[in-house]
Amino acid sequence: MGLAFNLFCSNALCLLVLLPAALCTSDPYTSSRAAFYGTPDGLGTPSGACGYGDFGRTLNDGVVAAVSNRLYKNGLGCGACYQVKCNIPSLCSQEGAKVVVTDHGEGDRTDFILSPRAFAKLALPNKGSELKKYGVVDIKYQRISCQYPGHNIKIKIHESSRYPDYLAILIIYKGGKSEITAVELLQGKQWKAMRNAYGAVWDLPNPPKGPLTIRFQVSENGVQKWIPVWNTIPSHWKPGASYDTNIQLPS
């Protein structure tokens, strides 16, 4: 075990005290509880509160989660990534599950309600069925950077959009730990704010014509910055289509 040195002085007397290093570091994990919901294929649900639709069902290979109010943050928590570990040594793996937030939900003092596949990831090999018998388990979790190898950030046109009168979008495959706190659309020479309709969905009635330029504001540890995406959305955009931004945020 590592040791840390603390020096205490009183008048002419100084004492050198050795403390275990564990006492000088804070645990990055938060204690909580997790349950799971049922789906026919073990993946996520296409009706999650973040608005991802069928994309949210298969995102991260279906290892996804609904989270409590404090993590959902009125939708700003959508797309966040967490490492979740359960606390039963005979059943739980050391790595746990790396999940993506796609929905909102809580119950029985839980912060996470996991997809079946995500809940099974908590377990040691061949122990998933036994772990599921508990229904709800004690866990610890921490926020981690999202990583999407081979993917740039994409702008997905939400299926509720109606060309050309109503535009709703999702910003998907965003790496890192930041949260999207605002989205604006360039109209002429001015930026026009899009509304956070719900979850991760941002919308604007009567959008401008022609190729569309947006910018989105990301926030991490109190630091905010704007990320512009020029002419990514084509003139004749289509509901359900996704458009590559050719950019990615550092993990």
ABEGO torsion letter per residue (X at the ends): XBBBBBBBBBEABBBBBBBBAAAABBBABBBBBBBBBBBAAGBBBAABAAGAEAAAAABGGGBBBBBBAAAAGGGAABGBBBBBBBABAAABBAAEBBBBBABBEBEGGBABBBBAAAAAAABBBGAAAAAAAAGBBBBBBBBBBBBBBGBBBBBBBBAABBOAABBBBBBBGBBEABBBABBBBBBEABBBBBBBABEABBBBBGBBBEBBBBBBBBBBGGBBBBBBBBGABBABBBBGBBBBAGBBBBX
